[in-house]
Amino acid sequence: MEAKPPISLDEFKKKRREFSPVIKDKTKRSVLDRVAVWITNHVGSMGFFMIIFAWTAIWLSWNMFTPKEARFDPFPGFVLWLFISNMIQLFLMPLIMIGQNVQSRHADLRGEADLKINTKAEFEIETILAHLEYQNKIILQILQDLENKS
């Protein structure tokens, strides 16, 4: 029972393709896409939330607790602030979603790169296992030959 040798290292190197894990988005991002990603990265952060929260708290506190002469936005004025904040939300939602779509395309590219790397690693592991199996068979043959001679 002769063991069939696995592919040689030279054959393996010929089959092996170089793969660079650097991921490049082949689609060019428009200026609007880059702006959407920038807004998504900055607006979708706790820092931005804290700034908006602090600004709103200061605005309302100032207009509620300072003397009437110092208030720049008397009682019905905060309704205008609520309207403006709703308008900001209406504009930011689509921009954030666009940014997330662009980031999702990049994540898909990373996923494809991961699949290529995993496929390459699987081929290398199979080659290593074939070599180990071949070595085991040779060692068993050597042991049998030694037992037969003694």
DRENDO-1510 file (C-alpha; in Angstrom, 1 decimal, always signed):
<recs>
REC; n; res; u; v; w
REC; 1; MET; +0.0; +0.0; +0.0 .
REC; 2; GLU; +2.1; +2.9; -1.4 .
REC; 3; ALA; +1.3; +6.3; -0.2 .
REC; 4; LYS; +0.7; +8.9; -2.9 .
REC; 5; PRO; +2.7; +12.0; -2.3 .
REC; 6; PRO; +0.8; +15.3; -2.0 .
REC; 7; ILE; +1.6; +18.3; -4.2 .
REC; 8; SER; +5.1; +19.6; -3.8 .
REC; 9; LEU; +5.9; +22.9; -2.3 .
REC; 10; ASP; +6.8; +24.3; -5.7 .
REC; 11; GLU; +3.4; +23.2; -7.1 .
REC; 12; PHE; +1.7; +24.7; -4.0 .
REC; 13; LYS; +3.5; +28.1; -4.6 .
REC; 14; LYS; +2.5; +28.1; -8.3 .
REC; 15; LYS; -1.2; +27.6; -7.3 .
REC; 16; ARG; -1.0; +30.1; -4.5 .
REC; 17; ARG; -1.9; +33.6; -5.6 .
REC; 18; GLU; -0.8; +36.7; -3.8 .
REC; 19; PHE; -3.6; +38.5; -2.0 .
REC; 20; SER; -3.4; +41.9; -0.5 .
REC; 21; PRO; -5.8; +42.4; +2.4 .
REC; 22; VAL; -5.9; +46.2; +1.6 .
REC; 23; ILE; -9.5; +46.9; +0.7 .
REC; 24; LYS; -10.1; +49.6; -1.9 .
REC; 25; ASP; -13.5; +50.7; -2.8 .
REC; 26; LYS; -13.6; +50.6; -6.6 .
REC; 27; THR; -16.5; +52.9; -6.8 .
REC; 28; LYS; -15.6; +56.6; -6.6 .
REC; 29; ARG; -17.4; +58.4; -3.9 .
REC; 30; SER; -19.1; +61.6; -4.9 .
REC; 31; VAL; -18.7; +64.7; -2.9 .
REC; 32; LEU; -22.2; +64.2; -1.4 .
REC; 33; ASP; -21.3; +60.7; -0.4 .
REC; 34; ARG; -18.2; +61.9; +1.4 .
REC; 35; VAL; -20.2; +64.6; +3.1 .
REC; 36; ALA; -22.8; +62.1; +4.2 .
REC; 37; VAL; -20.1; +59.8; +5.6 .
REC; 38; TRP; -18.5; +62.7; +7.4 .
REC; 39; ILE; -21.9; +63.7; +8.9 .
REC; 40; THR; -22.7; +60.1; +9.8 .
REC; 41; ASN; -19.4; +59.8; +11.6 .
REC; 42; HIS; -19.7; +63.0; +13.5 .
REC; 43; VAL; -23.4; +63.4; +14.1 .
REC; 44; GLY; -23.7; +59.7; +15.1 .
REC; 45; SER; -21.5; +60.2; +18.2 .
REC; 46; MET; -22.1; +60.8; +21.9 .
REC; 47; GLY; -20.1; +64.0; +21.6 .
REC; 48; PHE; -22.6; +65.5; +19.2 .
REC; 49; PHE; -25.5; +64.3; +21.4 .
REC; 50; MET; -24.0; +65.9; +24.4 .
REC; 51; ILE; -23.5; +69.2; +22.5 .
REC; 52; ILE; -27.1; +69.3; +21.4 .
REC; 53; PHE; -28.4; +68.3; +24.8 .
REC; 54; ALA; -26.3; +71.0; +26.5 .
REC; 55; TRP; -27.3; +73.6; +24.0 .
REC; 56; THR; -30.9; +72.8; +24.5 .
REC; 57; ALA; -30.7; +72.8; +28.3 .
REC; 58; ILE; -28.8; +76.1; +28.3 .
REC; 59; TRP; -31.3; +77.7; +25.8 .
REC; 60; LEU; -34.3; +76.6; +27.8 .
REC; 61; SER; -32.8; +77.4; +31.2 .
REC; 62; TRP; -31.7; +80.9; +30.0 .
REC; 63; ASN; -35.1; +81.7; +28.6 .
REC; 64; MET; -37.0; +80.3; +31.6 .
REC; 65; PHE; -34.9; +81.5; +34.6 .
REC; 66; THR; -33.2; +84.8; +33.7 .
REC; 67; PRO; -34.9; +88.1; +34.2 .
REC; 68; LYS; -37.4; +88.9; +31.5 .
REC; 69; GLU; -35.2; +91.8; +30.1 .
REC; 70; ALA; -32.3; +89.4; +29.5 .
REC; 71; ARG; -34.3; +86.7; +27.8 .
REC; 72; PHE; -33.7; +86.6; +24.1 .
REC; 73; ASP; -36.4; +84.1; +23.3 .
REC; 74; PRO; -39.5; +84.7; +25.4 .
REC; 75; PHE; -42.1; +82.0; +26.2 .
REC; 76; PRO; -43.5; +81.1; +22.7 .
REC; 77; GLY; -39.9; +81.3; +21.3 .
REC; 78; PHE; -38.9; +77.8; +22.5 .
REC; 79; VAL; -41.6; +76.5; +20.2 .
REC; 80; LEU; -39.5; +77.9; +17.3 .
REC; 81; TRP; -36.5; +76.1; +18.8 .
REC; 82; LEU; -38.5; +72.8; +18.9 .
REC; 83; PHE; -39.5; +73.4; +15.2 .
REC; 84; ILE; -35.8; +74.0; +14.3 .
REC; 85; SER; -34.7; +70.9; +16.1 .
REC; 86; ASN; -37.3; +68.9; +14.3 .
REC; 87; MET; -36.1; +70.3; +11.0 .
REC; 88; ILE; -32.5; +69.3; +11.9 .
REC; 89; GLN; -33.7; +65.8; +12.6 .
REC; 90; LEU; -35.6; +65.6; +9.3 .
REC; 91; PHE; -32.5; +66.6; +7.4 .
REC; 92; LEU; -30.1; +64.5; +9.4 .
REC; 93; MET; -32.0; +61.2; +9.1 .
REC; 94; PRO; -31.6; +60.8; +5.3 .
REC; 95; LEU; -28.0; +62.0; +5.5 .
REC; 96; ILE; -27.2; +59.5; +8.2 .
REC; 97; MET; -28.9; +56.7; +6.2 .
REC; 98; ILE; -27.0; +57.7; +3.1 .
REC; 99; GLY; -23.7; +57.6; +5.1 .
REC; 100; GLN; -24.6; +54.2; +6.5 .
REC; 101; ASN; -25.3; +52.9; +3.0 .
REC; 102; VAL; -21.9; +54.0; +1.8 .
REC; 103; GLN; -20.3; +52.4; +4.9 .
REC; 104; SER; -22.3; +49.3; +4.2 .
REC; 105; ARG; -20.8; +49.0; +0.7 .
REC; 106; HIS; -17.3; +49.2; +2.3 .
REC; 107; ALA; -18.3; +46.6; +4.8 .
REC; 108; ASP; -19.4; +44.3; +1.9 .
REC; 109; LEU; -16.0; +44.8; +0.3 .
REC; 110; ARG; -14.3; +43.8; +3.6 .
REC; 111; GLY; -16.5; +40.7; +3.8 .
REC; 112; GLU; -15.5; +39.7; +0.3 .
REC; 113; ALA; -11.8; +40.2; +1.2 .
REC; 114; ASP; -12.3; +38.1; +4.3 .
REC; 115; LEU; -13.9; +35.3; +2.2 .
REC; 116; LYS; -10.9; +35.3; -0.2 .
REC; 117; ILE; -8.5; +35.1; +2.8 .
REC; 118; ASN; -10.4; +32.3; +4.4 .
REC; 119; THR; -10.6; +30.4; +1.1 .
REC; 120; LYS; -6.8; +30.8; +0.7 .
REC; 121; ALA; -6.2; +29.7; +4.3 .
REC; 122; GLU; -8.4; +26.6; +3.7 .
REC; 123; PHE; -6.4; +25.6; +0.7 .
REC; 124; GLU; -3.1; +26.0; +2.7 .
REC; 125; ILE; -4.5; +24.0; +5.6 .
REC; 126; GLU; -5.6; +21.2; +3.3 .
REC; 127; THR; -2.1; +21.1; +1.8 .
REC; 128; ILE; -0.5; +21.0; +5.2 .
REC; 129; LEU; -2.9; +18.2; +6.3 .
REC; 130; ALA; -2.1; +16.2; +3.1 .
REC; 131; HIS; +1.6; +16.5; +3.8 .
REC; 132; LEU; +1.1; +15.4; +7.4 .
REC; 133; GLU; -1.0; +12.4; +6.3 .
REC; 134; TYR; +1.7; +11.5; +3.8 .
REC; 135; GLN; +4.3; +11.7; +6.5 .
REC; 136; ASN; +2.2; +9.5; +8.8 .
REC; 137; LYS; +1.9; +6.8; +6.1 .
REC; 138; ILE; +5.7; +6.9; +5.4 .
REC; 139; ILE; +6.4; +6.6; +9.2 .
REC; 140; LEU; +4.0; +3.7; +9.4 .
REC; 141; GLN; +5.8; +2.0; +6.4 .
REC; 142; ILE; +9.2; +2.6; +8.1 .
REC; 143; LEU; +7.9; +1.0; +11.3 .
REC; 144; GLN; +6.5; -2.0; +9.5 .
REC; 145; ASP; +9.7; -2.5; +7.6 .
REC; 146; LEU; +11.7; -2.3; +10.9 .
REC; 147; GLU; +9.3; -4.8; +12.5 .
REC; 148; ASN; +9.6; -7.2; +9.5 .
REC; 149; LYS; +13.4; -7.1; +9.7 .
REC; 150; SER; +13.6; -7.9; +13.4 .
</recs>
